[in-house]
Amino acid sequence: MPRPTTLSNRVVTSATKWKIGLPIAMVAFLALLIWAPWWLDGSHFGDELTPGEAAVVSGLRTALVAFAAAAVATAGVVYTHHNLAHSRRVLEESKRTSQEQAEHAQRALRQSEEHATRQAELTRQGQVNDRYMRAIDLLVRESFSERVGGIYALDRIMRESEPDHIMVVEVLAVFVRDHGRPWSTNDESLAPGLQPRLAGDVQAALNILGARPEDSKVVVDLRETYLRGADLTDANLQRAILYAVNLSRAILAGSNLNHANLWGADLRGAFFQRASLQETILHEANLRGAEITVDQLVSARPTLKTVLPVSLENDQRVKDRINEVQREGVPAPS
């Protein structure tokens, strides 16, 4: 807080002194002007002043007036200097007070803004937590439509709240692992021309997981999950853990599988058009009947235990790549 000032008190005291001292000084000067000649040389003056004595009195009074004028001039200079110094002090004090008040106001404003920001963040986080709990509650319902509603509620939370991104991805991955199962009991025996499909809620969760930004650092863990016939077109699955996953006849067109771990995955009849498989682990993966190119295989990490499409088993580039990977060493399952 600004400290109190005493300048106004000093101004009042100084003015009071001048009001009292000035009349006294004027009376004293008049008395001195009239009586000083007699006080100084009165013994030589008669009752009636001679011309010479009158000249002496006049000279003394003139000297007194000159002295008084000089004293007044000196006092004026001193007074002016005093006023200037006083004005400077008042100005400096005013500036200092104004600066302190401004600094205090800025501190108060910053504190108010910080408090408002904290309150807004707490309110926002509380709202997110409420939405998250409602979404989780929907996710475990028996009703298909309620589960789908919970899935898309989590998607919205993931997009609007960066701190909750990892948590939502992990929850959706757990949901897919727990609910991935054949759409019907006859799924495995579908006619060759028919495409199997997942339950709608599982596919919805996969759509959200696959639509994450390319720069997302979160690893999706779908190990040992039944995803036969899943539609993962253009999905972002880089570095995903897909150990022993069933992706037979899945649509992986345009998907990003760079550095993903497909150790032991069932990829029979899967569609890999335009998919990126840079350094993708394919040890013990079954690619029989999959639509995959030589370039895609060469960019990945197949091994001697990878089951290749019949048409690519004898391709020299693929063999060379397998030998290279074998020399470098087979990675761990996950």
WOSULQUI-V425213 format. One record per residue. N is the residue number from 1. RES is the residue in three letters. PHI is phi in degrees with one decimal (* if undefined). OMEGA is omega in whole degrees, 0 to 359 (999 if undefined). D_CENTER is the distance of its C-alpha to the mean C-alpha in whole Angstrom. Layout:
((N,RES,PHI,OMEGA,D_CENTER) (N,RES,PHI,OMEGA,D_CENTER))
This chain:
((1,MET,*,179,31) (2,PRO,-64.0,181,33) (3,ARG,-82.7,182,36) (4,PRO,-67.8,181,40) (5,THR,-114.9,179,42) (6,THR,-113.7,182,46) (7,LEU,-61.0,182,46) (8,SER,-63.4,177,48) (9,ASN,-65.0,179,50) (10,ARG,-65.5,179,51) (11,VAL,-63.2,180,52) (12,VAL,-62.5,180,54) (13,THR,-61.2,180,56) (14,SER,-63.5,180,57) (15,ALA,-64.1,179,58) (16,THR,-63.8,178,60) (17,LYS,-60.6,181,62) (18,TRP,-65.4,181,63) (19,LYS,-62.7,180,64) (20,ILE,-85.0,187,67) (21,GLY,-73.0,185,67) (22,LEU,-65.2,177,68) (23,PRO,-60.0,179,71) (24,ILE,-61.4,180,73) (25,ALA,-64.1,180,72) (26,MET,-65.5,179,74) (27,VAL,-62.5,180,77) (28,ALA,-63.1,181,77) (29,PHE,-67.1,178,78) (30,LEU,-61.9,178,80) (31,ALA,-63.2,179,82) (32,LEU,-65.5,181,82) (33,LEU,-64.2,183,83) (34,ILE,-79.6,191,86) (35,TRP,-101.6,183,87) (36,ALA,-58.6,180,86) (37,PRO,-57.7,181,89) (38,TRP,-74.7,178,91) (39,TRP,-68.9,184,89) (40,LEU,-82.5,187,89) (41,ASP,-142.8,186,93) (42,GLY,-66.5,183,94) (43,SER,-68.3,181,98) (44,HIS,-97.4,182,99) (45,PHE,-97.5,175,99) (46,GLY,-90.1,179,101) (47,ASP,-67.5,177,101) (48,GLU,-111.8,183,102) (49,LEU,-75.7,173,99) (50,THR,-77.5,178,101) (51,PRO,-54.8,180,100) (52,GLY,-67.4,179,99) (53,GLU,-65.6,178,97) (54,ALA,-63.5,179,95) (55,ALA,-66.1,178,94) (56,VAL,-64.6,179,93) (57,VAL,-60.2,180,91) (58,SER,-62.4,180,89) (59,GLY,-64.0,178,88) (60,LEU,-62.8,181,87) (61,ARG,-66.6,177,85) (62,THR,-63.2,179,84) (63,ALA,-63.2,179,82) (64,LEU,-64.4,179,81) (65,VAL,-63.7,179,79) (66,ALA,-62.8,179,78) (67,PHE,-63.5,179,76) (68,ALA,-63.1,179,75) (69,ALA,-62.6,179,73) (70,ALA,-64.3,179,72) (71,ALA,-64.2,179,71) (72,VAL,-64.1,179,69) (73,ALA,-61.7,178,68) (74,THR,-62.3,179,66) (75,ALA,-62.4,178,65) (76,GLY,-62.5,179,63) (77,VAL,-63.4,180,61) (78,VAL,-62.1,181,60) (79,TYR,-63.7,179,59) (80,THR,-62.2,178,57) (81,HIS,-60.7,179,56) (82,HIS,-62.1,179,55) (83,ASN,-63.3,179,53) (84,LEU,-62.8,179,51) (85,ALA,-62.2,179,50) (86,HIS,-64.1,179,49) (87,SER,-62.7,178,48) (88,ARG,-62.3,179,45) (89,ARG,-63.1,178,45) (90,VAL,-62.0,180,44) (91,LEU,-63.8,179,42) (92,GLU,-63.2,179,40) (93,GLU,-64.2,179,39) (94,SER,-64.5,178,38) (95,LYS,-63.2,181,36) (96,ARG,-63.6,179,35) (97,THR,-64.5,180,34) (98,SER,-63.3,179,32) (99,GLN,-63.8,179,30) (100,GLU,-64.3,178,30) (101,GLN,-65.6,179,29) (102,ALA,-65.0,179,27) (103,GLU,-63.2,178,25) (104,HIS,-63.0,179,25) (105,ALA,-64.3,178,24) (106,GLN,-64.5,178,21) (107,ARG,-61.9,179,20) (108,ALA,-63.8,179,21) (109,LEU,-65.9,178,19) (110,ARG,-61.2,179,16) (111,GLN,-62.0,179,17) (112,SER,-64.6,179,17) (113,GLU,-64.9,179,14) (114,GLU,-62.5,179,12) (115,HIS,-64.1,179,15) (116,ALA,-63.2,179,15) (117,THR,-64.2,178,11) (118,ARG,-62.1,180,12) (119,GLN,-64.7,179,15) (120,ALA,-63.7,180,13) (121,GLU,-66.8,178,11) (122,LEU,-63.8,178,15) (123,THR,-63.9,180,17) (124,ARG,-62.3,181,15) (125,GLN,-65.2,177,15) (126,GLY,-63.5,178,19) (127,GLN,-65.5,178,19) (128,VAL,-62.7,180,18) (129,ASN,-62.1,178,20) (130,ASP,-63.2,179,23) (131,ARG,-63.5,180,23) (132,TYR,-64.0,180,23) (133,MET,-64.8,177,26) (134,ARG,-66.1,179,28) (135,ALA,-64.9,178,27) (136,ILE,-62.9,178,28) (137,ASP,-61.4,178,31) (138,LEU,-68.1,186,32) (139,LEU,-65.7,183,32) (140,VAL,-101.3,179,35) (141,ARG,-72.5,177,37) (142,GLU,-76.4,183,40) (143,SER,-70.7,179,40) (144,PHE,-60.1,183,39) (145,SER,-64.7,178,37) (146,GLU,-69.2,177,35) (147,ARG,-63.3,178,34) (148,VAL,-62.7,176,33) (149,GLY,-60.1,177,31) (150,GLY,-64.9,179,29) (151,ILE,-62.8,182,28) (152,TYR,-75.1,172,27) (153,ALA,-66.6,176,25) (154,LEU,-65.8,178,23) (155,ASP,-59.8,180,23) (156,ARG,-65.6,177,21) (157,ILE,-61.0,181,19) (158,MET,-61.6,182,18) (159,ARG,-79.0,185,17) (160,GLU,-95.2,184,15) (161,SER,-126.7,181,13) (162,GLU,-58.6,180,12) (163,PRO,-62.5,182,12) (164,ASP,-96.6,184,16) (165,HIS,-60.3,183,17) (166,ILE,-61.5,182,19) (167,MET,-59.9,181,20) (168,VAL,-65.8,179,21) (169,VAL,-59.6,181,23) (170,GLU,-65.4,179,25) (171,VAL,-64.8,180,26) (172,LEU,-66.0,178,27) (173,ALA,-64.2,177,29) (174,VAL,-62.8,179,31) (175,PHE,-60.4,180,32) (176,VAL,-64.4,180,33) (177,ARG,-62.6,183,35) (178,ASP,-78.9,187,37) (179,HIS,-108.5,179,38) (180,GLY,-68.8,181,39) (181,ARG,-158.7,178,42) (182,PRO,-57.6,180,45) (183,TRP,-66.5,177,45) (184,SER,-146.7,182,49) (185,THR,-66.8,181,52) (186,ASN,-98.9,186,53) (187,ASP,-58.9,184,50) (188,GLU,-69.1,183,51) (189,SER,-104.1,179,54) (190,LEU,-61.2,176,53) (191,ALA,-62.9,184,55) (192,PRO,-54.9,183,54) (193,GLY,-82.1,183,53) (194,LEU,-99.8,181,51) (195,GLN,-100.9,177,47) (196,PRO,-67.9,178,46) (197,ARG,-144.4,179,43) (198,LEU,-84.5,171,41) (199,ALA,-61.3,186,40) (200,GLY,-60.0,181,38) (201,ASP,-70.3,177,35) (202,VAL,-66.7,178,35) (203,GLN,-63.5,178,35) (204,ALA,-62.4,178,32) (205,ALA,-64.9,177,30) (206,LEU,-63.7,179,31) (207,ASN,-59.2,181,30) (208,ILE,-69.1,179,26) (209,LEU,-63.2,181,26) (210,GLY,-76.9,182,27) (211,ALA,-92.7,178,25) (212,ARG,-63.1,179,22) (213,PRO,-59.2,180,20) (214,GLU,-62.4,182,22) (215,ASP,-89.4,179,19) (216,SER,-64.4,181,19) (217,LYS,-93.9,183,19) (218,VAL,-79.5,179,21) (219,VAL,-91.1,178,25) (220,VAL,-86.1,182,27) (221,ASP,-108.3,179,30) (222,LEU,-123.0,184,33) (223,ARG,-58.7,175,35) (224,GLU,53.8,182,39) (225,THR,-106.4,178,38) (226,TYR,-85.4,181,41) (227,LEU,-130.1,182,39) (228,ARG,-61.2,179,42) (229,GLY,77.6,181,42) (230,ALA,-63.4,176,39) (231,ASP,-97.8,181,37) (232,LEU,-117.4,179,34) (233,THR,-59.4,178,35) (234,ASP,58.7,182,32) (235,ALA,-76.1,175,30) (236,ASN,-91.0,181,27) (237,LEU,-122.4,180,29) (238,GLN,-64.7,182,28) (239,ARG,63.5,180,28) (240,ALA,-66.2,175,29) (241,ILE,-92.8,183,32) (242,LEU,-120.5,181,35) (243,TYR,-61.2,176,38) (244,ALA,56.6,179,41) (245,VAL,-76.8,176,39) (246,ASN,-97.3,177,42) (247,LEU,-116.2,179,41) (248,SER,-62.1,181,44) (249,ARG,56.5,176,45) (250,ALA,-78.7,178,41) (251,ILE,-98.5,182,40) (252,LEU,-115.2,183,37) (253,ALA,-61.0,177,38) (254,GLY,72.1,182,35) (255,SER,-76.1,178,33) (256,ASN,-101.3,180,31) (257,LEU,-110.4,181,32) (258,ASN,-58.0,177,31) (259,HIS,62.7,177,32) (260,ALA,-72.9,180,32) (261,ASN,-106.2,180,35) (262,LEU,-109.1,178,38) (263,TRP,-55.9,176,40) (264,GLY,67.5,182,43) (265,ALA,-74.1,174,42) (266,ASP,-90.8,183,44) (267,LEU,-116.1,182,44) (268,ARG,-63.2,177,47) (269,GLY,70.0,180,47) (270,ALA,-73.6,182,44) (271,PHE,-107.2,184,43) (272,PHE,-112.9,182,40) (273,GLN,-54.5,177,41) (274,ARG,64.6,181,38) (275,ALA,-71.8,178,36) (276,SER,-104.4,183,35) (277,LEU,-124.4,179,36) (278,GLN,-62.5,177,35) (279,GLU,59.6,178,36) (280,THR,-74.2,181,36) (281,ILE,-76.3,182,38) (282,LEU,-122.6,180,41) (283,HIS,-60.8,180,43) (284,GLU,63.9,176,46) (285,ALA,-74.2,180,44) (286,ASN,-106.2,181,47) (287,LEU,-105.8,182,47) (288,ARG,-61.3,179,50) (289,GLY,79.5,180,50) (290,ALA,-75.4,176,47) (291,GLU,-91.4,183,46) (292,ILE,-140.6,185,45) (293,THR,-99.3,176,45) (294,VAL,-60.7,181,47) (295,ASP,-59.8,179,44) (296,GLN,-66.0,179,41) (297,LEU,-65.8,181,43) (298,VAL,-66.1,179,43) (299,SER,-77.2,180,40) (300,ALA,-88.9,181,39) (301,ARG,-126.6,175,41) (302,PRO,-75.8,178,44) (303,THR,-130.5,179,46) (304,LEU,-63.5,180,50) (305,LYS,-95.1,175,49) (306,THR,-78.8,177,47) (307,VAL,-86.8,186,50) (308,LEU,-91.3,169,50) (309,PRO,-59.5,183,51) (310,VAL,-55.5,184,55) (311,SER,-68.8,184,54) (312,LEU,-113.1,184,52) (313,GLU,-63.1,184,54) (314,ASN,-104.8,179,56) (315,ASP,-69.5,186,53) (316,GLN,-66.0,180,54) (317,ARG,-63.0,179,50) (318,VAL,-65.9,178,49) (319,LYS,-60.9,180,51) (320,ASP,-61.7,180,50) (321,ARG,-66.0,178,46) (322,ILE,-61.0,179,48) (323,ASN,-62.3,179,49) (324,GLU,-62.9,180,47) (325,VAL,-64.7,179,44) (326,GLN,-61.7,179,47) (327,ARG,-67.1,181,47) (328,GLU,-74.1,179,44) (329,GLY,107.2,180,44) (330,VAL,-81.7,182,43) (331,PRO,-72.1,178,39) (332,ALA,-71.8,182,39) (333,PRO,-59.0,183,39) (334,SER,-152.3,999,35))
